[in-house]
Structures are given as structure tokens and as C-alpha cells.
Amino acid sequence: MKKIAPIFVGLGAISFGVPASLFKIARHEGVVNGPLLFWSFLSAVIILGIIQIGRRQWLSKQGTNWKQIGLVIAAGTASGFTNTFYIQALKLVPVAVAAVMLMQAVWLSTLLGAIIHRRRPSRLQVVSIILVLAGTVLAAGLFPIEQALSPLGILFSFLAACAYACTMQFTASLGNNLDPLSKTWLLCLGAFILIAIVWAPQTLHSPTTVATVKWGVLIALFSMVFPLVVYSIFMPYLDLGIGPILSSLELPASIVVAFALLGETVSWSQILGVAVIIGAVILPNVLNMRKPRQHA
């Protein structure tokens, strides 16, 4: 499991890069943000709930208690906060700026993990984080910026990064005695509760259309069901700092998907930034794979 963990966590991060384009397509079809988020998280809860019933993996049989279940549900609100803050940020700042700020989750998650586990990240991981952040600036097409930036927009996007960092750490450290799918279902339940409360006014006053439900289900699969399942299963097998570095694959994925689905242009600086990020992701994993051979 340890050998394939980086592959699946990387695929989970790539999956997180898909919904940004789906959100844009949904908006073009007249879907409102509040109902779209509501149906996305509700779909995830329903899909995972059906799987739970089919597998008969009851929480009472998994060596847990109500306190642990409550903590995992509370941890799930981090995903809801990520989406809420990020959508608010996109109203106030360019997508490139919001994307760069969201990728601050790389070092924030590593710092949070170091505090929780009381271990310092390695020099290689620090170098990888620096490369990821440098590549993010290029890949997002951040420069040149020709307009004034909203301080509130910057704040919202940074709060989204903080929430995303918490999501990565919580999926790795909480509820590990639970079955991964049970844990993911509880995380989605917590996120749905938050979204239902925060976006209730807009959801109640906007009509629910077929397009809303359709895009909600698709976004649920790419932004919650698949990535949270693989994070819950494989994130605990990764060394400190590797998970946040792998999560940076979300940005290159979002650029590629936007190019494929929306026809957005991609500059050479963005291609270079993507290459830098991918290199920064591959470097620590390749070197970690070689370590056992050197000791053999």
C-alpha cells in the first residue's frame, strides 16, 4: 500500500482539478452557486450512504464511539469551508490569484502536520514546497497583474487554503480506525451540514433544475467521492509533507481540463509552471523509493 499510495493521492489531487471547469460550465447553463454546492454535497452523502448500506459496514461494528464520529463529522466541515471561501474569493479576485493563494495549502498543511506530529519536514520536502509555489505562480499566469486586488478577495482565498490544508491533515489523522468509505461518508456529511446552513438563503430562493442536479452529481464525484476516498485510504501511508506536495497536482490538472473542456488558452509560462510542479511532486517520491535500495 505504501508504494502505490503516492499514485492514488496524486490521482485524488488531479480529480480536485476537474470541478473548477464544471462549475464554469454549470454557471453558463444558469445554475446558481448555492444550489449547485448544496446538490453536490448532498449527492456525495447519498452516493456514499448507498455504498455503506450495500457493504453493511455499520459504524457500531468498527470500534468507534460517538465522540470519534462527531470529530470526523466536524472535520468534514473543512471541505465545506474550502468551497465556500473559494467561491467567494472568485467574485473579488482573478482566478489566477485565487489559485495561487489556494496553493498556499501546500506549506500550510506541511506546517500543520509538523505541529500535530511534532516532526520537522525534511530539507527535500522544503525544497519541493518552494518549487511547487514557484511553479504555481507561473502555472496560474499570475504575472503581469493589471488591476488592483481586493484585500477581502485575498483574505477569502487564503482562508480557503487554510481550510484545504485542514482537510488534508484531518483525512490523514482522524478516524483511522474507521473503514475508509465510512470515514469519507462522515466527512461529506459534515461538509454537507455546513453548506446547507451557509447557503440556505440562496438555495431556498433559487429553483432546482435538472441541470443543477446533473452538475451537482458530477462535481460530487470529482470533488468529494473519489478524492476523499483515496485520501482517507492512502494519505496515512505517506511520509510527513508528501501528501501536501502531491495535492499541488490540482492546479496543473485544472489548467489541462480548462484547456480541454473550455478551450482556454495556455501560455508557455503556464506550461513551464506545470512542469516545475510535476517535477517537484516526482522528486521526493522517487528519492524515497530509492532509499531502501541504498540500505540493502
N, C-alpha and C positions, 0 to 999 in steps of 0.2 A: 504493500500500500504506500509506503514511504517513497518508493521510486516513481510511482505514477501520480502521486499527489500534486506535484507542480503542474503536470499536464492538465489535470482536471480543474484545478484552481484557476489556471490560465484560461481555460475554456469558459469557466464561470465569469471571469472578468470580461472576456470577449462578448459574452451574452449580454452583459450590462451595457455594452456599447450600442446595442441594437435599438432599444426603446426610444432614444432621442429622435431618430428618424421617424419612428412610428408615431410619436407624439405630433410631429410636424404634419405628417400625412393626415392624421386624425383631425387636427385643427383645420386643415384645408377642407375637410368634409363637414365643418361646422360643429365639431364636438368640443364641448367646454371642458376646461381643465378639471374642475371639481368632480363632476360626474365620471369623467374618464379615470381619475385616480380612484374614486370610490369603487367603480366596477372592476378596475384592475386588481385591487387588493381583495375585494370580495371574491372574485374569480379564483385567486390563488388560494384563499381559505377553503372554498368549495372543492376545488380540484384535489388539494392535499387531504381534505377531510374525507372525500370519497375513497382516496387511496388508503387512508387509515382504516376505514371501515372494511374495505376489501381485504386488507392484510391482517386485520384483527389484532393490531398492535396497540392494545389498550394501555393508557398511561399508568394505571394502577398495577400493571404487571412489570413495570420497568424500573423498579427500585427507586422511585422518586416520591416526593411529597408535595403538598400544596404550596409550600414556600418556594421550592425549586421551580415548580410550574409557573408560579407568579413572577419569579425573577426572569425566566425566559420570555414570558409574555411582555413584561416591562422592557426587556432588552430589544424586543421586536419593534418598539416604537421608534428606535433609532433609524430604521429603514423608512418609516413614515415621515420622520423629520427631514431626512435627506431629500426625499422627493418634494416635500412642501417648501423647504428653503430654496431648493434649486429652481423650482418653477417661479417662485417669487423673484429670484435673482435675475432670471432671464427676461423679466419685464423691464429691468432697470439698466442692465449692462449687456454688452455684446456677448454672443455665445462663446467667442474665443476667450474672453476674460473670465467668464463663469467657469469654463472648462479648466483653465489654468488654476483657478482658485480651488476647484473641486479636487484637483490632483494633489493639493496640499495634504490630502488624506494619507498619502504615502508616508511622509515623515511624521505626521500626527499619529498614525496607527503604530508606527515603529516606536515612537516615544511612549505612547500609552502602554504598549506591550512590555517595554523595558521597565516601566514603573510597576506594572502588575506583577511581572515575573522577577523583578529585581535583577535583571541581566542587561548588560550593555550590548548593543548591536556591534557586530564585527566591523573592522575597517572596510572590508569588501562591501558589506551591506551599506555603509555610509556612502562609499563611492558610487554604488549603484543608485542610491536615492538621489544624489546630486546629479547624476547623468539623466535620471528619469525626469527631474524637474527642469533641467536644461532642454531636454528633448520635448517636454510638454510645451514650453514657450514657443519652440519652433513649430511643433505639430499643430498647435492651436492657431497659428498665424497671428500671434499676439501683436507683433510689430509690423508696420507702424500703427499706433492708435491715433486717430484723427478727431476724436471727440472727447469731451470731458466725461469722467467716470463718476457715477453716483456712489457716494460713500455707503449709502444704505444697500445698494446692489452688491458692493464688495463684501459688506458685512453678511448679507444673506448667503452668498456663495461660500464664504468662509465657514459659516455655521453648517452649511450642507456638507462641507469637507469634514468638519468635526463629527457630525452625525454618521457619515460614511466610515470614518475611522473607528467609531464605536461599534458599528455593525460588524466590521471585520474582526475586531477583538472579541466581541460577545459571542459570535458564532464559533470562535475557536476555544473559548474558555468556559462558557456556561452550558450547563445541562448535558455534559458529555456522557453521563450515564443513560441518557435517553437514546432511543433509536433515532438515527439522523432524520428520517422523514417526520417523526413525531416532533422533534425539535424544530424542524423547519416550519411545520404547521403552526406551532405555538408562536414562533417569531412572526409569521404572517398574520396571525390572529392579533397580536399586539399592534402591528403596523396598521391593520385594518381599523381597529378601535380608534387609534389616533386620527387616521384620515377621516373616518366617519364623523368625529367630533369637530375637527378643524374645518372641514369642507362642507359641513352640514347645511349652512345657509345657501350656498351656491347649488349644492346637489338637490335640495328640496325645491328650489325655484327654477330648475332647468329640466326640460323634458328628457326622458330616457329614450333614446332612439336605438335602432338596430345597429347603427354604426358605432354608437357608444359602447354597447355590449361587445361587439365584434373586436374592436380595437382594444377594449379592456382585457379581453381574454388573451389576445396575442401579447400584449405588454406584460401581463401577469406571467406568462410562460418564460419570457426572455429576461424580465427584470426581477422576478421573485422565485418562481418554482424551480427552474433549473439552477441558477446561480446559488441560491441559498441552500439547496440540497447538496451540491458539490462542495460548497464552503463548509457546511456542517460535517460532511463525511471526511473531507481531505485536509481542511485547514489545520486541525490538531496535529497532523503528521509533519507539518513544515517547521523548519527552524525559525527562531525569532527573527522577524524582519523580512523573511522571504515572501510571506503572504501579501503584505502591503506592496512590495515591489511588483509582484505578479499582477496585482489589481490594476496597475497602471496601463495594462494592455487594453483597458476600456477605451482610452482616448484614441489610439490608432484604429481600433475596431469601429468606433463611431464615425471616424473620418472615412474609412473604406465603405461602410454601409451607406453613409450620406452620399458618397460619390456614386454608388451602385443604384440606390433607390431614388435619390432626389436629383441626381445629375449635378451636384455641387462641384465646383472646380477645386482642384488640388494643386497647390504650388510646389515648386521644388524644395522650398524651405520646410514645408509640411512633410514631404516625403523624407527629407533628411531627419526631421524630428521623430518621425515614426521609426526610422532605422535606429536612431540613438536609443529610443525607449526599448525597442525589441532587444538590442544589444545589451542594455542594462539589465533586462529581465533574464536573458540567457546566461550572462556571465557568472553570477553567483551559483546558479543551479548546475552548470557544467563543472565548475570547480569543486562544488560539494560532492558531485558524483565521482570525481577523481580521487578524493581524499582516502576512501577505503582501499583503493588500489595501491596508493603510495605506502600505506601502513602494512599491506600484505607482504 
